[in-house]
Amino acid sequence: MKFEQLLSHFDTGICIDQLQKESLLDLALLFIGVDGKIDDSEKRVVYEWANQLQWNSTIALEDYFEDSLSKSVLAVQQNDIESFIQHRMHHVVDEPMRKFVKELVIKVIEADGVVDDAEKRALAVLEAEL
């Protein structure tokens, strides 16, 4: 019985870790398009970071990347940025990851050399969740 509990806790740990990775990736992808355009330099920052992850999902990283990018573009178009950020930040429970997400999105929004007002507003929403 204890072995089964150990496996269950191990599986839960993997699931929580993967959910945090997915949430971090979702947030980084949101910040690619939060200014209303998809910039290749911003996309490259996220793609290079994502390829370093230990991805533990049945969904391939590339497929998740494209699907999540589409969802983040939709959130921007529907002016649903705040709830998108709040929902993802709810799943980022480790303090080091919470700090890292801010560093990551700053790298993303600075990658194209221009940080516009929409990016600043979205960053303020993210900071309020930290």
Helices and strands as residue ranges (DSSP letters): H 2-33, H 40-50, H 61-77, H 81-90, H 95-110, H 117-129
